[in-house]
Amino acid sequence: MAVIPWPLSPAAKTLPPAARPPVADDVAGMAAALIQSRQTILPKRLGAPGPGTTELAQILGAAAHAPDHGQILPWRFIVVPQASRPPLAEVFAQALLERDPGATTVQAEQAREKAYRAPVLLLAVVDAARGDADIDLAERTVSAGCAVQNMLLMATAQGYGSALTSGKALKSASLRALFRLAPSEHALCFISIGTVHSRKAARARPPAEAYVSTLDAQHGVVPGF
């Protein structure tokens, strides 16, 4: 098996595209295919089997390759095993009742059910105070987002579906207490991973021209690149 020169050597990067090693194009193509194949699969469409111990270690290990200014590790992930889903289910129901005291028992049960959907469930947490105080929360959150995306891509590469979910329960006192979050910590989102049992058609993605512009020295910011 040929060894893939990844990342490309400095010498290879200076070559014009036609002179680059063919395998470099293969790596770029595989990366593009992986990124483009990632799709949000709602937790209700995910089921067993989920990632095993080795696969989950790979998913979590992928997070370590996210950008991290100052190497302060401003984020962490909390795994929620099946045995710990009942207290989380009660947190979801309590958070609903706190927001809407008139919620029905059926609605409360629907809130509880969300805790049991995906075989692998994690909570992403970012710390606004860890490490260098000059690194603000926005930069820490971007780092956490990159870590999460790395995890989603690894799960996709393993053949699993995944989703991010949020909601007002993340800010509830009962959830913070259950996960023992420090005052400086923020619950960002839940990450669900499992086998895809059904999926919707992939949505159309916007072209780069829809969200990229260029700073022009004479005309200011202009569309495109």
Residue pairs with C-beta under 8 A, 6 or more apart in sequence:
2 23
4 23
4 26
4 27
5 12
5 21
5 23
5 24
6 24
6 27
8 20
8 24
12 20
12 21
12 24
34 153
34 156
34 157
35 153
36 205
37 156
38 152
38 153
38 156
38 162
39 161
39 199
39 202
40 162
40 163
40 164
41 161
41 162
41 163
41 196
41 199
42 163
43 114
43 117
43 118
43 163
43 165
43 192
43 194
44 117
45 161
45 196
45 197
45 198
45 199
46 117
46 118
46 119
46 161
46 162
46 163
46 192
46 193
46 194
46 195
46 196
46 197
47 118
47 119
47 194
47 195
47 197
48 119
48 194
48 195
49 119
49 194
49 195
50 118
50 119
50 120
50 160
50 193
50 194
50 195
51 59
51 119
51 120
51 155
51 158
51 160
51 193
55 158
55 160
56 79
56 120
58 154
58 158
59 151
59 154
59 155
59 158
59 193
60 77
60 151
61 154
62 150
62 151
62 153
62 154
63 75
63 77
63 147
63 148
63 150
63 151
64 147
65 150
66 143
66 144
66 146
66 147
66 149
66 150
67 142
67 143
67 146
68 74
68 143
69 135
69 139
69 143
70 131
70 132
70 135
71 131
72 130
72 131
72 132
72 135
72 140
73 130
73 131
74 126
74 127
74 128
74 130
74 131
74 135
74 140
74 143
74 144
75 124
75 125
75 126
75 127
75 140
75 143
75 144
75 147
75 188
76 125
76 127
77 122
77 123
77 124
77 125
77 151
77 191
78 122
78 123
78 125
78 179
79 120
79 121
79 122
80 88
80 115
80 121
80 122
80 123
82 116
82 119
85 115
85 116
85 121
86 115
87 178
88 115
88 178
89 111
89 112
89 113
89 114
89 115
89 116
90 112
90 174
91 115
91 169
91 172
91 174
91 175
91 178
92 111
92 112
92 114
92 115
92 169
93 108
93 109
93 111
93 112
94 172
94 174
95 111
95 168
95 169
95 172
95 174
95 175
96 103
96 107
96 108
96 111
96 169
97 103
97 108
98 172
98 174
99 168
100 107
103 111
111 169
114 165
115 121
117 192
118 163
118 192
118 193
118 194
119 193
119 194
119 195
120 191
120 192
120 193
120 194
121 190
121 191
121 192
121 193
122 190
122 191
122 193
123 179
123 187
123 189
123 190
123 191
124 144
124 147
124 148
124 187
124 188
124 189
124 190
124 191
125 179
125 181
125 185
125 186
125 187
125 188
126 137
126 140
126 141
126 144
126 185
126 186
126 188
127 140
127 182
127 184
127 185
127 186
128 137
128 140
128 184
128 185
128 186
129 182
129 184
130 184
137 186
141 188
144 188
148 164
148 188
148 189
148 191
151 162
151 191
152 162
152 164
152 191
155 161
155 162
155 193
156 162
160 193
160 194
160 195
160 196
161 193
161 194
161 195
161 196
161 199
162 191
162 192
162 193
162 194
163 191
163 192
164 189
164 190
164 191
164 192
165 189
165 190
165 192
166 188
166 189
166 190
169 175
170 187
170 188
170 189
171 187
175 187
176 187
179 187
181 187
208 225
209 223
209 224
209 225
212 224
212 225
213 221
213 222
213 223
213 224
213 225
214 221
214 222
214 223
214 224
214 225
215 221
216 222
